[in-house]
Amino acid sequence: MALRIEQFMCRSDNFGVLLHAPESGETALIDAPEERSILEAVERTGWRPTVILTTHHHADHVEANLTLKQRFGLRIVGPAAEAAKIPGIDETVGEGDTLTFGGEPVHVIATPGHTAGHVSYHLPRSKFAFTGDTLFALGCGRLFEAKPPVMYESLKKLAAVPLDTEVYCGHEYTQANARFALTVDPTNSALKERAGDIDKLRAADKPTLPTTIGLELATNPFLRWHDPVIRRNLGMEQASDVEVFAEIRKRKDMF
């Protein structure tokens, strides 16, 4: 039986995610941004969480760890490189590790850049990827704890998973990301169409996620460092891929 997902808003712009395995009864939370919204989702679905899969240590992703652990007795999994900063952590993971959830493998991908130890979780059988604050719809995370080459390598890993993989990330930043993307890739017809669709979704107060790896490769400038049109727009035709990425990230920081 297929895994089920409940996606919901937390705080001002965080996404919460419950991942449920009907046969085993297991339920995973992807991060724990806010207790109230999570408890409402648990009540709505009837899915009692058994584990939190933590992507990184920032407070808006681990705020509810301890209260949820006390309430549900759940297990908290998170990146080994950030274990000291993740409240209540029980199990550490890193690049190449594999967990099991609902009888399916969960591959851990080290995706540092936004933070030094950030990880993402990929379920190849169900075609889900939970990318936290590394890869956003039409964007990527700010580089708080690493340099551009580190984030570039992390995004390359995520770009290599199958094109039809559904991507769930940590924040509803897509509309603002689309506005920026059009400044560096204004003639991309797929991007222009997507930006229009995003505006309609947000006007109706609907989420812009999930996205897919294929859609991001076609429209997300942070994965399109190789594109000759973007390079020409930036005046960087002869630059390396990582230099192009760094320039796009720099421009987004100032946008």
C-alpha positions in Angstrom: 0.0 0.0 0.0 1.4 3.4 -1.0 2.7 5.8 1.5 0.5 8.8 2.2 1.5 12.5 2.8 -0.2 15.3 4.7 1.4 18.7 4.0 0.4 21.7 6.0 1.6 25.2 7.0 3.4 26.0 10.2 4.5 29.3 11.7 4.4 32.0 8.9 5.8 30.1 6.0 7.2 26.7 7.1 5.8 23.5 5.6 5.0 20.7 7.9 4.9 17.1 6.5 3.5 13.9 7.9 4.4 10.8 6.0 2.3 7.7 6.8 2.6 4.0 6.1 -0.9 2.5 6.3 0.2 -1.1 6.6 2.7 -0.7 9.4 1.0 2.4 11.0 4.3 4.2 11.1 4.2 8.0 10.7 7.2 10.2 10.2 7.4 14.0 10.7 9.8 15.8 8.4 11.2 18.3 10.9 9.1 19.8 13.7 8.6 23.5 13.1 5.6 24.1 15.4 3.7 22.0 17.9 0.3 23.5 17.5 0.1 23.0 13.7 1.5 19.5 14.0 -1.0 18.5 16.6 -3.8 19.8 14.5 -2.5 17.7 11.5 -2.2 14.6 13.8 -5.8 15.2 14.9 -7.0 15.7 11.4 -5.4 12.6 10.0 -5.4 10.3 13.0 -1.7 9.5 12.2 0.3 9.2 15.5 3.9 10.2 14.8 6.6 7.6 15.5 9.7 9.4 14.3 11.0 12.8 13.3 13.3 12.9 10.3 15.3 16.1 11.0 17.0 17.9 8.1 19.0 20.5 10.0 19.3 22.3 13.4 17.7 25.7 12.8 15.1 26.5 15.4 12.2 26.7 13.0 12.8 23.1 12.1 13.4 21.6 15.6 11.3 23.8 17.9 8.7 21.1 18.7 11.1 18.2 19.1 11.1 17.9 22.9 7.3 18.5 23.4 6.4 16.0 20.7 8.9 13.5 22.0 7.3 13.8 25.5 3.8 13.5 24.1 4.3 10.6 21.6 7.4 8.9 22.7 8.7 9.2 19.2 12.3 8.7 17.9 14.3 11.7 16.6 16.7 11.1 13.7 19.0 13.8 12.4 22.4 14.7 10.9 25.4 13.5 12.8 27.3 16.7 12.1 24.6 18.7 13.9 23.7 16.3 16.7 24.7 18.6 19.5 22.3 21.3 18.2 19.2 19.0 17.7 17.0 18.7 20.8 16.2 15.1 21.8 18.1 13.4 19.0 18.2 9.6 19.3 19.9 8.5 16.1 22.4 10.2 13.8 22.7 9.7 10.1 24.9 10.9 7.3 25.8 10.5 3.6 25.1 7.0 2.3 23.1 5.8 5.3 19.8 4.0 4.7 16.8 4.0 7.0 13.7 1.9 6.7 10.2 3.4 6.8 7.0 1.5 6.0 9.1 -1.3 4.5 10.8 1.1 2.1 14.4 2.3 2.0 15.1 6.0 3.0 18.4 7.1 1.6 20.2 9.9 3.5 21.9 12.4 1.3 24.4 14.9 2.8 23.3 18.3 1.5 25.4 20.9 3.4 25.3 24.5 2.4 22.5 26.2 4.3 23.9 24.6 7.4 27.2 22.7 7.7 25.5 19.3 8.4 22.2 19.5 6.5 20.8 16.2 5.2 18.0 15.4 2.8 15.9 12.2 2.7 15.1 10.3 -0.5 12.5 7.5 -0.8 13.2 6.1 -4.3 10.4 3.6 -4.2 7.7 6.2 -3.5 9.6 8.8 -5.4 9.7 11.4 -2.6 12.5 13.7 -1.6 12.5 15.8 1.5 15.1 18.6 1.0 14.6 20.9 4.0 16.2 24.2 3.3 18.7 23.0 0.7 16.5 22.9 -2.5 13.4 25.0 -2.6 10.9 25.3 -5.4 12.7 27.7 -7.8 15.3 28.4 -5.2 17.9 27.2 -2.7 18.7 28.0 0.9 20.9 30.9 2.0 24.5 29.9 2.6 24.7 30.5 6.4 27.4 27.9 7.3 29.2 27.0 4.1 30.6 28.5 0.9 29.1 28.3 -2.6 31.1 25.2 -3.8 29.6 23.2 -0.9 26.0 24.1 -1.7 26.7 23.5 -5.4 27.8 20.0 -4.8 24.8 19.4 -2.6 22.4 20.6 -5.3 24.2 18.4 -7.9 23.3 15.4 -5.8 19.7 16.3 -5.6 19.6 17.1 -9.3 20.7 13.6 -10.0 17.7 11.8 -8.5 15.0 10.7 -10.9 13.1 13.4 -12.7 9.7 12.3 -11.5 10.7 12.5 -7.8 8.3 14.7 -5.8 10.2 17.3 -3.8 8.9 18.6 -0.5 10.9 21.4 1.0 10.9 23.5 4.2 9.2 26.8 3.2 6.7 28.5 1.0 9.1 30.8 -0.8 8.1 29.9 -4.4 6.4 33.1 -5.5 9.3 35.3 -4.4 11.7 32.8 -5.9 9.9 33.0 -9.2 10.2 36.8 -9.3 13.9 36.5 -8.8 14.3 33.6 -11.3 12.8 35.8 -14.1 15.5 38.4 -13.6 18.2 35.9 -14.6 16.2 33.7 -17.0 13.5 36.1 -18.4 13.1 34.3 -21.8 12.5 30.8 -20.3 8.9 30.0 -21.5 8.5 27.1 -19.0 9.5 29.5 -16.2 7.2 32.2 -17.3 4.3 29.7 -17.5 5.2 28.4 -14.1 5.4 31.8 -12.5 1.8 32.5 -13.8 0.6 29.3 -12.3 2.3 30.1 -9.0 0.6 33.5 -8.8 -2.8 31.8 -9.3 -2.1 29.2 -6.6 -1.0 31.8 -4.1 -4.0 34.1 -4.9 -6.2 31.1 -4.0 -4.1 30.5 -0.8 -3.0 27.2 -2.1 0.5 25.7 -1.7 3.0 25.6 -4.5 4.5 22.2 -3.4 5.2 19.5 -4.1 7.4 20.2 -7.1 9.5 17.6 -9.0 13.2 17.3 -9.9 12.3 17.5 -13.6 10.4 20.8 -13.1 13.2 22.3 -11.1 15.8 21.4 -13.7 13.7 23.1 -16.3 12.9 26.3 -14.3 15.1 26.7 -11.2 18.1 28.9 -12.0 20.0 27.4 -9.0 20.1 24.1 -10.9 20.7 25.7 -14.3 24.3 27.0 -14.0 25.2 25.3 -17.3 22.4 27.0 -19.3 24.0 29.2 -22.1 21.2 31.8 -21.9 21.6 32.3 -18.2 25.3 32.5 -18.6 24.9 35.1 -21.3 22.5 37.1 -19.2 25.0 37.1 -16.4 28.0 37.9 -18.7 29.6 34.7 -17.5 29.9 32.6 -20.7 33.4 31.3 -19.9 32.9 30.9 -16.1 32.9 27.6 -14.3 29.6 26.1 -13.2 30.2 26.8 -9.5 31.1 30.5 -10.3 27.8 30.9 -12.1 26.0 29.3 -9.2 27.8 31.6 -6.8 26.8 34.7 -8.8 23.1 33.6 -8.9 23.1 33.1 -5.1 24.8 36.5 -4.6 22.2 38.2 -6.7 19.4 36.5 -4.8 20.8 37.6 -1.5 20.6 41.2 -2.7 17.2 40.8 -4.5 
